[in-house]
């Protein structure tokens, strides 16, 4: 069973990666181009030489973007299928599609939304090269804490649901997650390296596109995996799903 779920997770993840890449290309690339233009103008105004382009923009916005999202989608889809296999049958009242949607929502919140709220993505021209290591470490620290908080919340939800009911157990779990993630966000140091003259609209649109691409990926993963898995578990007949 696990191998069949893993295969469906990989397929759903690849499809989700394709959709997220398309969204990122349409919604995010215009902001990146504007940010690069701002960065070039800032370098020229400061009489600084431009950094050499290791990978061309045509590759970055084309095959590079597509490959990155497909690989990421496949990896997330594989892990998602394993989590689904662990949770299926242990969560009462959820059919495969509902459970898949719930897990996808939890994954999006823990692995995309919460880390992005603390350390949002930045386009080119923002961030000093010498601080990239520290900024990356802080982001992954927030990601790890958020993911562990979600695991803790899910464990508590199962435990408290038997005593307090499903709704009250879910409320307790949500409160625990918000408390742990909120404390971590307040405890971790902020990162603010935005130039004073950087266009706010470019920054805002880029960050919306960044979180939007992750939302598309997780939504597509949850819906596609749930649909395929429900059809398979119900005997392969769509009408019985």
C-alpha positions as CSV (number, residue, x, y, z in Angstrom):
1,X,0.0,0.0,0.0
2,X,2.8,2.4,0.9
3,X,4.5,2.0,-2.4
4,X,1.3,2.7,-4.3
5,X,0.7,5.8,-2.2
6,X,4.3,6.9,-2.8
7,X,3.8,6.6,-6.6
8,X,0.7,8.7,-6.5
9,X,2.4,11.2,-4.2
10,X,5.3,11.6,-6.7
11,X,2.8,12.0,-9.6
12,X,0.7,14.5,-7.8
13,X,3.8,16.4,-6.7
14,X,5.1,16.6,-10.2
15,X,1.8,17.9,-11.5
16,X,1.6,20.4,-8.6
17,X,5.2,21.5,-9.4
18,X,4.2,22.2,-13.0
19,X,1.2,24.3,-11.9
20,X,3.3,26.2,-9.4
21,X,6.0,26.9,-12.0
22,X,3.4,28.3,-14.3
23,X,2.0,30.5,-11.6
24,X,5.5,31.7,-10.6
25,X,6.4,32.4,-14.2
26,X,3.2,34.5,-14.8
27,X,3.0,36.2,-11.4
28,X,6.6,36.4,-10.2
29,X,8.9,36.9,-13.1
30,X,7.6,40.4,-13.9
31,X,8.6,41.5,-10.4
32,X,12.0,39.8,-10.7
33,X,12.7,41.7,-13.9
34,X,11.7,45.0,-12.3
35,X,13.9,44.2,-9.3
36,X,16.9,43.4,-11.5
37,X,16.4,46.7,-13.3
38,X,16.4,48.5,-9.9
39,X,19.5,46.6,-8.8
40,X,21.3,47.5,-12.0
41,X,20.3,51.2,-11.6
42,X,21.6,51.2,-8.0
43,X,24.9,49.6,-9.1
44,X,25.3,52.2,-11.8
45,X,24.5,55.1,-9.5
46,X,27.1,53.8,-7.0
47,X,29.6,53.2,-9.8
48,X,29.8,49.5,-8.8
49,X,30.6,46.8,-11.3
50,X,27.7,44.3,-12.0
51,X,28.1,40.8,-10.6
52,X,28.8,38.2,-13.4
53,X,25.8,36.2,-14.5
54,X,26.5,32.6,-13.7
55,X,23.2,31.4,-15.1
56,X,21.5,33.4,-17.8
57,X,18.1,34.9,-17.1
58,X,16.5,32.9,-20.0
59,X,17.6,29.7,-18.3
60,X,16.5,30.9,-14.8
61,X,13.0,31.9,-15.9
62,X,12.6,28.9,-18.2
63,X,14.1,25.4,-17.7
64,X,15.6,26.3,-14.4
65,X,12.3,27.5,-12.9
66,X,10.5,24.4,-14.3
67,X,13.1,21.9,-13.1
68,X,13.3,23.4,-9.6
69,X,9.5,23.2,-9.1
70,X,9.2,19.7,-10.5
71,X,12.0,18.4,-8.2
72,X,10.6,20.2,-5.2
73,X,7.0,19.1,-6.0
74,X,8.1,15.5,-6.4
75,X,10.0,15.6,-3.1
76,X,7.1,17.2,-1.2
77,X,4.7,14.8,-2.9
78,X,6.7,11.7,-1.8
79,X,6.9,12.9,1.8
80,X,3.2,13.9,1.7
81,X,2.2,10.4,0.7
82,X,4.2,8.9,3.6
83,X,2.5,11.2,6.0
84,X,-0.9,10.3,4.5
85,X,-0.1,6.6,4.9
86,X,0.7,7.2,8.6
87,X,-2.4,9.2,9.2
88,X,-5.0,7.3,7.2
89,X,-7.2,5.2,9.5
90,X,-6.0,7.0,12.6
91,X,-8.1,10.1,11.9
92,X,-11.8,9.3,12.2
93,X,-14.4,10.9,10.0
94,X,-12.2,11.7,7.1
95,X,-12.3,10.0,3.7
96,X,-9.1,10.1,1.6
97,X,-9.9,13.3,-0.2
98,X,-10.8,15.2,3.0
99,X,-7.7,13.9,4.8
100,X,-5.5,14.8,1.8
101,X,-6.9,18.3,1.8
102,X,-6.5,18.6,5.6
103,X,-2.8,17.5,5.4
104,X,-2.1,19.8,2.5
105,X,-3.5,22.7,4.4
106,X,-1.5,21.9,7.4
107,X,1.6,21.5,5.3
108,X,1.1,24.8,3.6
109,X,0.7,26.6,6.9
110,X,3.6,24.9,8.6
111,X,6.1,24.8,5.7
112,X,5.2,27.9,3.7
113,X,2.9,30.5,5.4
114,X,4.4,30.7,8.9
115,X,8.1,30.8,7.8
116,X,7.2,33.4,5.1
117,X,5.4,35.6,7.6
118,X,8.6,35.8,9.7
119,X,11.2,35.8,6.9
120,X,9.4,36.7,3.7
121,X,11.1,36.1,0.3
122,X,13.0,38.9,-1.2
123,X,13.7,39.7,-4.9
124,X,17.1,40.7,-6.3
125,X,18.7,43.9,-4.9
126,X,17.6,43.1,-1.3
127,X,20.0,41.4,1.1
128,X,23.7,41.7,1.6
129,X,25.8,38.8,0.2
130,X,27.7,38.5,3.5
131,X,24.5,37.8,5.5
132,X,23.1,35.2,3.2
133,X,24.3,32.3,5.5
134,X,22.8,33.9,8.6
135,X,19.5,34.7,6.8
136,X,19.2,31.1,5.5
137,X,19.9,29.6,8.9
138,X,17.2,31.8,10.5
139,X,14.7,30.8,7.8
140,X,15.3,27.1,8.2
141,X,15.2,27.5,12.0
142,X,11.7,29.0,11.7
143,X,10.7,26.3,9.3
144,X,11.9,23.5,11.6
145,X,10.1,25.0,14.6
146,X,6.9,25.5,12.6
147,X,7.0,22.0,11.4
148,X,7.6,20.5,14.8
149,X,4.8,22.7,16.2
150,X,2.4,21.3,13.6
151,X,3.5,17.7,14.5
152,X,2.9,18.5,18.2
153,X,-0.5,20.1,17.4
154,X,-1.6,17.1,15.4
155,X,-0.5,14.7,18.1
156,X,-2.5,16.7,20.7
157,X,-5.5,16.9,18.4
158,X,-5.7,13.1,18.3
159,X,-5.2,12.8,22.1
160,X,-7.7,15.5,23.1
161,X,-10.4,14.6,20.5
162,X,-11.1,11.4,22.4
163,X,-11.7,13.4,25.6
164,X,-13.1,16.7,24.4
165,X,-14.6,15.9,21.0
166,X,-13.2,16.5,17.6
167,X,-14.0,20.3,17.5
168,X,-12.6,21.1,20.9
169,X,-9.6,18.9,20.3
170,X,-8.9,20.8,17.0
171,X,-9.2,24.1,18.8
172,X,-6.7,23.1,21.5
173,X,-4.3,21.9,18.8
174,X,-4.6,25.1,16.8
175,X,-4.0,27.2,19.9
176,X,-0.9,25.2,20.7
177,X,0.5,25.6,17.2
178,X,-0.2,29.4,17.2
179,X,1.4,29.7,20.6
180,X,4.6,27.8,19.8
181,X,5.0,29.3,16.3
182,X,4.3,32.8,17.7
183,X,6.8,32.5,20.5
184,X,9.4,31.3,18.1
185,X,8.7,34.2,15.7
186,X,9.1,36.7,18.5
187,X,12.2,35.1,19.8
188,X,14.1,34.8,16.5
189,X,15.8,38.0,15.4
190,X,14.3,40.1,12.6
191,X,16.0,40.6,9.2
192,X,15.5,44.0,7.5
193,X,17.8,44.8,4.7
194,X,15.4,46.5,2.3
195,X,17.0,49.6,0.7
196,X,15.1,52.8,1.4
197,X,14.5,53.6,-2.2
198,X,13.4,50.1,-3.3
199,X,9.9,50.2,-4.9
200,X,7.3,48.9,-2.4
201,X,5.0,47.6,-5.2
202,X,7.8,45.4,-6.6
203,X,8.5,44.0,-3.2
204,X,4.8,43.4,-2.4
205,X,4.1,41.8,-5.7
206,X,7.1,39.5,-5.5
207,X,6.2,38.3,-2.0
208,X,2.6,37.7,-3.0
209,X,3.8,35.7,-6.0
210,X,6.2,33.7,-3.8
211,X,3.5,32.7,-1.3
212,X,1.0,32.3,-4.1
213,X,3.2,29.7,-5.9
214,X,3.4,27.7,-2.7
215,X,-0.3,27.9,-2.2
216,X,-0.9,26.6,-5.7
217,X,1.5,23.8,-5.2
218,X,0.0,22.6,-1.9
219,X,-3.6,23.0,-3.1
220,X,-2.9,21.1,-6.3
221,X,-1.0,18.4,-4.4
222,X,-3.8,17.9,-1.8
223,X,-6.6,17.8,-4.4
224,X,-4.8,15.6,-7.0
225,X,-3.4,13.1,-4.5
226,X,-6.7,12.9,-2.6
227,X,-8.7,12.3,-5.8
228,X,-6.3,9.6,-7.1
229,X,-6.1,7.9,-3.8
230,X,-9.8,7.9,-3.2
231,X,-10.5,6.3,-6.6
232,X,-7.8,3.7,-5.9
233,X,-8.9,2.9,-2.3
234,X,-12.5,2.6,-3.4
235,X,-11.7,0.0,-6.1
236,X,-10.7,2.2,-9.0
237,X,-14.2,3.2,-10.0
238,X,-14.7,7.0,-10.1
239,X,-18.4,6.7,-9.5
240,X,-17.8,5.0,-6.2
241,X,-15.5,7.7,-4.8
